[in-house]
Amino acid sequence: MKLAKRYITFFTALLFLCSIPGNAQNKFGGINLSLWKGISTQPCDSSQATYLNLGIVTKLNQLKGIGINGFSSLTTDNAYGIQISGLSNVVSGSMRGFQLSGLANINGDDVTGIIGSGVANVIGNNLHGIGFSGLMNITGNDTKGLLLSGFMNITGSSSVGADIAGVINIGGGSTTKGIKIAGLANIIGADLSGIAVGGLINVTGNDMKGIQIASLTNIAGGQTNGLQISGLGNVGVHVNGLQIAGLSNITKSLHGGQVGILNISQFATSGVQVGLVNYSKSAAKAKFGLVNLNPDTRYQLMFFGGNTSKGNVAMRFKNDLFYTILGLGSNYLDLDKKFSASAFYRTGLGFEVFRNWFLSGDIGYQHIETFHNKYEEDIPARMYALQTRVNIEYHPAKKFGIFASGGYGVTNYYNKSKTYEKKPIVELGIILF
């Protein structure tokens, strides 16, 4: 009962104060006690300034001091100082200082300082400071400082500092400098100079100078100077740096490095590609992979047999000097009482010694699979062999050739440090295309 009496006494006094005409005594500043927009001790006109505002719902011209309201505060001009409301703060002009609300802060022009809300901060022009919200931050123009939200940050133009969002950061049509961190994606309309870390994806519309890290994909629409790391793939236009991906790296031109399962560089470039399959339109590019391709690569089908396996079919990817071979083999001869097979990879170099005669040499790895059809206890389900060969081939026609190979192979167990056999290799075969 005592607490209720106190509230009644307070509101009675407040209503009495609000009944006093708000004229000259408050015209140039003072205290504004407000129950509602039109019920206050200080009128809202174009010349009015308020240094202390206490109320429930307030509409005032200009705040220069402290404003605290149970529900909301509307300032038709600028606010300088501290503004706290249970639901919302709305400033038509600029805000300088500290602004806090349970629901939203809306500022028509610049904000310099700190603004925080439970749901959203909306800034019509520039933010110089810190904005944090439970859902989103939106700035119409430049941001210099820190944006922190549970869901989304949107900047209309340039951003300098750090944008951290639970889901997505969206940057406008100018430069982003600093750090972008999002649980889902960072989308930047123009340039990035800094670091972008996205849970799934990073997209930079123009040049990227710095680092992009994502679990899925990084995309840069212009010049990429720096590092791209992704779990799936990186896409660039002109890469002067390093792309590292779990699956693929794609760019038009590369002056740097690509590391991934599949690396593609469309235009004539310089740089290094490291992966299972490397492709570029430059035959001079340094490539380290199982298969290295360029527009001059010849795709040749090979059929051959020898003293290690009865029959083999393989594809040779032949460049001017280097080549790689991927193939499958039939029964491994020492195991031919039961069905077995093999798969192999070889890489080497070769050159023409006389007209239509070629000499080459390569090293290779062969996997031997017995499919558990063991006829002796000491033969495991699978083994591997390391082999080296010297090959001579003759091409009576452009798309047909014959060859002979001689070499040596060592076959080992996978599960123990023991050699199964060592023996020479002799093979004969034909080459198509």
KEDRENSE-213026 format. One record per residue (C-alpha): x, y, z; chain. Coordinates in Angstrom, 3 decimals. Layout:
BEGIN
east|north|up|mol
X|Y|Z|A
...
***
This chain:
BEGIN
east|north|up|mol
0.000|0.000|0.000|A
2.820|2.401|0.814|A
4.424|1.741|-2.595|A
1.120|2.365|-4.351|A
0.672|5.643|-2.479|A
4.118|6.739|-3.563|A
3.328|6.050|-7.239|A
0.029|7.953|-6.915|A
1.794|10.906|-5.295|A
4.500|10.893|-8.026|A
2.059|10.829|-10.935|A
-0.176|13.458|-9.281|A
2.803|15.772|-8.955|A
3.874|14.976|-12.508|A
0.417|15.784|-13.876|A
0.407|19.022|-11.898|A
3.742|19.979|-13.435|A
2.497|19.033|-16.874|A
-0.490|21.354|-16.401|A
1.838|24.342|-16.067|A
2.034|26.110|-19.454|A
5.296|25.264|-21.179|A
6.317|28.714|-22.256|A
9.253|31.022|-21.550|A
10.477|29.402|-18.358|A
11.430|26.212|-20.274|A
11.889|27.573|-23.766|A
15.687|27.536|-23.803|A
16.252|24.331|-21.907|A
15.579|22.665|-18.645|A
13.775|19.633|-17.311|A
11.156|17.803|-19.357|A
8.844|15.513|-17.365|A
6.554|13.688|-19.741|A
3.644|11.245|-19.514|A
2.860|11.218|-23.247|A
3.870|13.111|-26.360|A
1.612|16.100|-25.706|A
1.562|15.880|-21.935|A
4.872|17.250|-20.684|A
6.405|20.176|-18.858|A
8.261|21.322|-21.963|A
6.721|22.012|-25.375|A
8.296|20.553|-28.509|A
9.146|23.397|-30.865|A
11.975|24.285|-33.204|A
13.888|26.344|-30.616|A
13.578|24.042|-27.619|A
16.514|22.199|-25.998|A
16.226|19.674|-23.177|A
18.971|18.855|-20.690|A
17.079|16.312|-18.573|A
14.144|14.247|-19.742|A
12.250|11.785|-17.549|A
9.039|10.216|-18.707|A
7.067|7.398|-20.253|A
6.623|8.565|-23.844|A
8.380|11.775|-24.849|A
8.488|13.976|-27.906|A
11.076|16.723|-27.743|A
12.978|18.997|-30.084|A
16.598|18.561|-29.059|A
18.299|16.612|-26.298|A
21.500|17.924|-24.747|A
21.964|15.803|-21.677|A
20.109|12.778|-20.337|A
16.820|11.289|-21.499|A
15.234|8.298|-19.742|A
11.783|6.980|-20.766|A
9.763|3.934|-19.860|A
8.505|3.344|-23.407|A
9.939|5.621|-26.065|A
11.587|8.910|-26.913|A
11.188|10.910|-30.136|A
13.667|13.704|-30.846|A
12.808|15.825|-33.877|A
16.284|17.366|-34.114|A
19.622|16.142|-32.699|A
20.439|14.245|-29.519|A
23.676|14.773|-27.586|A
24.277|12.797|-24.409|A
22.540|9.727|-23.006|A
19.209|8.387|-24.241|A
17.643|5.307|-22.652|A
14.159|3.911|-23.360|A
12.333|0.696|-22.588|A
11.188|0.220|-26.179|A
12.602|2.690|-28.693|A
14.632|5.821|-29.312|A
14.008|7.834|-32.452|A
16.215|10.777|-33.452|A
15.465|12.612|-36.686|A
18.926|14.175|-36.856|A
22.287|13.136|-35.442|A
23.050|11.288|-32.232|A
26.248|11.772|-30.247|A
26.752|9.870|-27.051|A
25.119|6.734|-25.668|A
21.798|5.292|-26.812|A
20.115|2.207|-25.369|A
16.676|0.663|-25.931|A
14.892|-2.597|-25.406|A
13.532|-2.763|-28.958|A
15.078|-0.358|-31.469|A
17.161|2.759|-32.024|A
16.408|4.757|-35.168|A
18.621|7.682|-36.151|A
18.056|9.685|-39.312|A
21.577|11.017|-39.700|A
24.976|10.332|-38.117|A
25.717|8.476|-34.892|A
28.937|9.063|-32.975|A
29.260|6.948|-29.860|A
27.616|3.746|-28.653|A
24.121|2.500|-29.487|A
22.595|-0.728|-28.261|A
19.192|-2.356|-28.658|A
17.438|-5.621|-28.062|A
16.320|-5.947|-31.683|A
17.651|-3.373|-34.166|A
19.734|-0.249|-34.705|A
18.997|1.821|-37.814|A
21.301|4.692|-38.808|A
20.438|6.759|-41.839|A
23.943|7.978|-42.550|A
27.263|7.302|-40.785|A
28.234|5.414|-37.637|A
31.453|6.305|-35.850|A
31.570|4.087|-32.802|A
29.889|0.881|-31.640|A
26.516|-0.561|-32.535|A
25.238|-3.746|-30.904|A
21.835|-5.392|-31.189|A
20.093|-8.686|-30.698|A
18.888|-8.900|-34.298|A
20.396|-6.396|-36.743|A
22.356|-3.210|-37.357|A
21.715|-1.104|-40.459|A
23.790|1.899|-41.501|A
22.943|3.857|-44.631|A
26.445|5.046|-45.392|A
29.878|4.722|-43.742|A
30.695|2.699|-40.638|A
33.842|3.252|-38.608|A
34.015|1.113|-35.514|A
32.281|-2.059|-34.388|A
28.964|-3.586|-35.442|A
27.811|-6.567|-33.398|A
24.488|-8.342|-33.937|A
22.845|-11.676|-33.342|A
21.599|-11.956|-36.914|A
22.639|-9.328|-39.494|A
24.751|-6.240|-40.137|A
24.094|-4.095|-43.217|A
26.354|-1.206|-44.218|A
25.307|0.981|-47.129|A
28.764|2.134|-48.184|A
32.227|1.756|-46.667|A
33.009|-0.088|-43.450|A
36.174|0.402|-41.429|A
36.588|-1.689|-38.306|A
34.838|-4.932|-37.379|A
31.427|-6.338|-38.306|A
30.402|-9.419|-36.326|A
27.053|-11.110|-36.986|A
25.490|-14.361|-35.949|A
24.294|-15.028|-39.508|A
25.263|-12.510|-42.206|A
27.177|-9.304|-42.915|A
26.231|-7.295|-46.004|A
28.482|-4.474|-47.195|A
27.540|-1.807|-49.704|A
29.158|-0.372|-52.785|A
32.416|0.963|-51.350|A
35.472|-0.275|-49.477|A
35.398|-2.598|-46.478|A
38.495|-2.351|-44.289|A
38.900|-4.461|-41.201|A
37.291|-7.688|-40.039|A
34.038|-9.332|-41.117|A
32.880|-12.362|-39.096|A
29.530|-14.067|-39.736|A
28.032|-17.394|-38.825|A
26.681|-17.869|-42.361|A
28.023|-15.379|-44.911|A
29.844|-12.134|-45.594|A
28.670|-10.335|-48.728|A
30.666|-7.252|-49.738|A
29.530|-5.265|-52.750|A
32.877|-3.677|-53.593|A
36.423|-3.987|-52.196|A
37.657|-5.845|-49.124|A
40.883|-4.884|-47.378|A
41.165|-7.062|-44.311|A
39.776|-10.377|-43.103|A
36.435|-12.020|-43.841|A
35.478|-15.171|-41.925|A
32.172|-16.771|-42.923|A
30.593|-19.931|-41.592|A
29.644|-20.944|-45.137|A
30.537|-18.310|-47.711|A
32.360|-15.037|-48.378|A
31.576|-12.919|-51.442|A
33.585|-9.847|-52.454|A
32.197|-8.045|-55.483|A
35.433|-6.408|-56.541|A
39.043|-6.488|-55.295|A
40.093|-8.459|-52.209|A
43.241|-7.586|-50.276|A
43.664|-9.775|-47.245|A
42.161|-13.094|-46.163|A
38.895|-14.896|-46.873|A
38.079|-18.001|-44.815|A
34.894|-20.052|-45.226|A
33.805|-23.634|-44.715|A
32.090|-23.723|-48.127|A
33.147|-21.088|-50.700|A
35.080|-17.857|-51.168|A
34.309|-15.651|-54.183|A
36.188|-12.531|-55.299|A
34.972|-10.675|-58.371|A
38.116|-8.654|-59.076|A
41.779|-8.717|-58.114|A
42.628|-11.106|-55.282|A
45.757|-10.165|-53.372|A
46.091|-12.421|-50.387|A
44.771|-15.739|-49.155|A
41.547|-17.676|-49.756|A
40.853|-20.779|-47.642|A
37.684|-22.845|-47.974|A
36.426|-26.341|-47.348|A
34.818|-26.689|-50.796|A
36.059|-24.147|-53.331|A
37.546|-20.738|-54.095|A
36.600|-18.608|-57.091|A
38.623|-15.617|-58.277|A
39.192|-13.556|-61.401|A
42.809|-12.412|-61.091|A
44.592|-14.112|-58.198|A
47.874|-12.724|-56.913|A
48.235|-14.857|-53.839|A
47.237|-18.288|-52.599|A
44.045|-20.331|-52.907|A
43.624|-23.372|-50.652|A
40.477|-25.505|-50.951|A
39.272|-28.926|-49.944|A
37.916|-29.508|-53.458|A
38.553|-26.898|-56.160|A
40.170|-23.559|-56.973|A
39.041|-21.635|-60.051|A
40.449|-18.398|-61.456|A
40.906|-16.707|-64.820|A
44.546|-15.827|-64.186|A
46.930|-16.920|-61.479|A
50.144|-15.307|-60.264|A
50.622|-17.235|-57.072|A
49.497|-20.666|-55.948|A
46.542|-23.047|-55.886|A
46.279|-26.041|-53.576|A
43.270|-28.338|-53.951|A
41.960|-31.532|-55.502|A
41.049|-29.662|-58.718|A
42.847|-26.458|-59.760|A
41.768|-24.481|-62.828|A
43.335|-21.346|-64.275|A
41.746|-20.258|-67.539|A
44.146|-17.703|-68.989|A
47.875|-17.891|-69.687|A
49.414|-17.375|-66.274|A
52.423|-17.923|-64.074|A
52.332|-19.611|-60.721|A
52.107|-23.004|-59.054|A
49.282|-25.541|-58.923|A
49.336|-28.415|-56.441|A
46.516|-30.961|-56.558|A
45.174|-34.180|-58.008|A
44.097|-32.491|-61.263|A
45.663|-29.224|-62.466|A
44.583|-27.321|-65.562|A
45.707|-24.083|-67.132|A
46.064|-22.621|-70.613|A
49.744|-22.051|-69.964|A
51.958|-25.006|-70.768|A
54.800|-23.353|-68.838|A
52.958|-23.264|-65.523|A
54.474|-25.284|-62.669|A
52.080|-28.112|-61.840|A
52.426|-30.807|-59.197|A
49.638|-33.357|-59.323|A
48.405|-36.729|-60.472|A
47.055|-35.243|-63.716|A
48.388|-31.983|-65.201|A
46.517|-30.546|-68.169|A
46.740|-27.645|-70.585|A
45.315|-27.010|-74.092|A
48.273|-28.868|-75.676|A
47.839|-32.001|-73.533|A
47.335|-35.171|-75.567|A
44.904|-37.758|-74.197|A
46.240|-41.166|-75.230|A
44.719|-44.587|-74.636|A
47.168|-47.387|-73.858|A
46.733|-51.200|-73.975|A
49.587|-53.406|-72.779|A
50.547|-56.569|-70.973|A
53.624|-58.075|-69.422|A
55.122|-60.332|-66.808|A
53.390|-58.597|-63.864|A
49.777|-58.448|-65.134|A
48.187|-60.078|-68.164|A
46.346|-57.045|-69.466|A
46.218|-53.332|-68.696|A
44.267|-50.345|-69.957|A
45.387|-46.818|-69.156|A
45.006|-43.154|-70.081|A
48.154|-41.125|-70.615|A
48.039|-37.338|-70.255|A
51.060|-36.230|-72.277|A
52.474|-32.720|-72.341|A
55.579|-31.501|-74.154|A
57.947|-33.071|-71.649|A
56.041|-34.490|-68.672|A
53.246|-37.060|-68.616|A
51.060|-38.942|-66.162|A
49.319|-42.314|-66.548|A
46.216|-43.631|-64.768|A
45.151|-47.225|-65.395|A
43.681|-50.568|-64.371|A
45.194|-54.031|-64.659|A
43.830|-57.563|-64.798|A
45.105|-60.583|-62.896|A
48.404|-60.105|-61.162|A
50.344|-63.062|-62.620|A
51.829|-64.367|-59.395|A
48.302|-64.582|-57.988|A
46.544|-65.924|-61.089|A
45.152|-69.047|-59.443|A
42.538|-66.726|-57.974|A
41.000|-63.552|-59.366|A
42.959|-60.355|-58.661|A
43.258|-56.872|-60.135|A
45.322|-53.717|-59.850|A
45.134|-49.943|-60.244|A
48.174|-47.821|-60.934|A
49.513|-44.327|-61.338|A
52.737|-43.341|-63.084|A
54.457|-40.038|-63.766|A
57.508|-39.358|-65.862|A
59.098|-37.451|-68.710|A
59.803|-38.271|-72.317|A
61.187|-36.736|-75.491|A
61.722|-37.510|-79.160|A
65.159|-38.993|-79.891|A
64.691|-39.612|-83.613|A
61.895|-38.952|-86.050|A
58.799|-40.735|-84.609|A
60.922|-42.485|-81.953|A
60.452|-41.509|-78.324|A
62.318|-42.387|-75.152|A
60.719|-41.966|-71.708|A
61.126|-42.958|-68.101|A
58.713|-42.965|-65.185|A
58.070|-44.061|-61.632|A
54.790|-45.463|-60.402|A
52.612|-46.828|-57.641|A
50.396|-49.899|-58.081|A
47.657|-51.147|-55.771|A
47.031|-54.906|-55.961|A
43.677|-56.271|-54.811|A
43.096|-60.039|-54.277|A
39.481|-59.605|-53.051|A
40.237|-62.049|-50.204|A
40.582|-64.949|-52.714|A
43.761|-66.189|-51.104|A
45.142|-69.546|-52.163|A
48.109|-69.329|-49.794|A
48.154|-68.089|-46.223|A
51.006|-65.628|-46.819|A
49.124|-63.727|-49.572|A
47.164|-60.812|-48.043|A
43.910|-59.303|-49.310|A
45.809|-56.370|-50.818|A
49.367|-55.205|-51.457|A
51.167|-52.380|-53.199|A
54.086|-52.129|-55.577|A
56.618|-49.373|-56.293|A
57.887|-49.510|-59.867|A
60.219|-47.777|-62.277|A
60.319|-48.141|-66.074|A
62.216|-47.046|-69.154|A
60.091|-46.999|-72.303|A
60.792|-46.782|-76.013|A
57.972|-46.132|-78.448|A
57.539|-45.761|-82.183|A
54.722|-43.863|-83.903|A
54.226|-44.878|-87.555|A
51.116|-42.657|-87.539|A
50.178|-39.567|-85.554|A
47.473|-41.357|-83.571|A
48.987|-44.834|-83.331|A
52.119|-46.147|-81.717|A
53.742|-49.250|-80.262|A
56.022|-49.415|-77.248|A
58.156|-51.669|-75.097|A
58.975|-51.159|-71.422|A
61.590|-52.544|-69.113|A
61.935|-51.866|-65.444|A
61.908|-53.146|-61.899|A
59.237|-53.462|-59.195|A
59.067|-54.127|-55.466|A
55.813|-55.505|-54.041|A
55.136|-54.926|-50.325|A
52.542|-55.687|-47.670|A
50.361|-52.843|-46.425|A
50.072|-54.071|-42.866|A
53.680|-55.007|-42.111|A
57.180|-53.966|-43.008|A
57.869|-56.884|-45.304|A
58.531|-57.352|-49.020|A
56.425|-59.880|-50.913|A
58.627|-59.987|-54.004|A
61.121|-58.106|-56.173|A
61.387|-58.688|-59.893|A
62.100|-57.127|-63.303|A
59.260|-55.763|-65.444|A
58.836|-56.456|-69.161|A
55.837|-55.088|-71.106|A
54.607|-54.566|-74.696|A
51.692|-52.494|-75.851|A
50.034|-50.054|-78.240|A
49.101|-46.367|-77.989|A
46.013|-44.793|-79.551|A
45.468|-41.083|-80.119|A
***
